[in-house]
Amino acid sequence: MQDVIVVGAGPAGNNAALSLASKGYGVTVIDSRENIGDKLCTGLVGEECFLRYPIDPSLVYREINSARVISPSSELVRFETPTTVARVVDRVAYVSSFADKATAAGADYLLGSRVISLEQRPDRVVVTTDGSSGSDTLEARALVLAAGFGSQLNRQLGLGEPSDYVVGTQALVKTEGVEEVEVYLGRDIAPGFFAWLVPTRPGYALAGLLVRKNAKDRLANFISARMTEGKITETADKPTCWGIPLRPLNKTYTDRVLVVGDAAGQVKPTTGGGIFYSLLSSEIASGALQQALRKDQLSANRLGVYQKEWKNLLSNELEVGYSARRAFEYLSDSHIGSLINQAGSNGFVAELANSPDVSFDWHSSMIGKIMGHPTLGGVLKLVNPLLARMAKVPESAEVFASEAAMAETGTSV
């Protein structure tokens, strides 16, 4: 019997396996895919994440310190920072590198096997798998569930699933003259969300978007429009779709089990990015498990410290980001255009780009600055009185989160 079974060989699962195996615990990682890290992602990794969890420089496609934002009326605002804020990496190789380190530390990997059931017993967790060689049963003292969004295993454990999500769709395309990240806004493109072109290797980019419905048709229209502009010359592979949670699980622990990463909803609701938050949460999970394993105290009460710690780190970002996300979904194209026009004409873009408080991975400060800017606040008054009140409190992104949440549920403010 192993100490820990990890279900899912994504960023969270691999990093948890690495942390635990490095401390001498017996770990087995199970994943239904044969190729580790083979999951849809833009591969944009913030500089803080890159420095904390380094990658071989040969796997970095390019450094990012600028981006273009295109409004619904095709107006363009360019953001540029004095230093690198993110890197486009080979996502598959990046995630796989954690698995390589975990294997070197002693973790075992069982690939091509799907977990079909989990059973919690008083002294162990029993996992049943189904693979090309048939079914199998494994046992461990504890389990880390990192199986991604939409896993039926959350429901088996009685933990439910994130209450809100969006669909992401993306394809690799061949390009001409696309050297910066481009973000496209507008209800005809990605209503309430955004589309992107992220350059990778020379002459290639990832074209994708987030949307609540009609993802396939929306992406086809987006790529067709970029072809008409001459930016995309052809698609290099078939588009694929995936679900992205916008809200975390209410409970991410139970007896002998911790849930991490996309499975727990630990994702930036503003952009759908989950790599950094998954890695941070997996560190917290492995730390909590190490203490519990050492004392052989693996009840839900003992493991609840994991949720307390990850929420202390991420909860404000997730709540503020989700409230901003919901507010953005209600903006019309004319409101979005006005905001972009104002931001581009009054020096606010440069102010944001040069602010030490603004981060690629931590968005609450930037949201607070946007909501509190006097000129942009004038545009927000066109939306509704609630957003106007938010705009009067530049230093309090927390107020923005709480008031938006009350507005959504119909509570008086």
Secondary structure by P-SEA (a helix, b strand, c coil): cccbbbccccaaaaaaaaaaaaaccbbbbbbcccccccccccccccaaaaaacccccccccccccbbbbbccccbbbbbbcccccccccaaaaaaaaaaaaaaaaccccccccccccccccccbbbbbbbcccccccccccbbbbccccccccccccccccccbbbbbbbbbbbbcccccbbbbbccccccccbbbbbbccccbbbbccccccaaaaaaaaaaaaaaaacccccccbbbbbbbbbcccccccccccbbbcccccccccccccccaaaaaaaaaaaaaaaaaaaaaccccccccaaaaaaaaaccaaaaaaaaaaaaaaaaccaaaaaaaaaaaaccaaaaaaaacccccccccaaaaaaaaacaaaaaaaaaccaaaaaaaaccccaaaaaaaaaaaaacccc
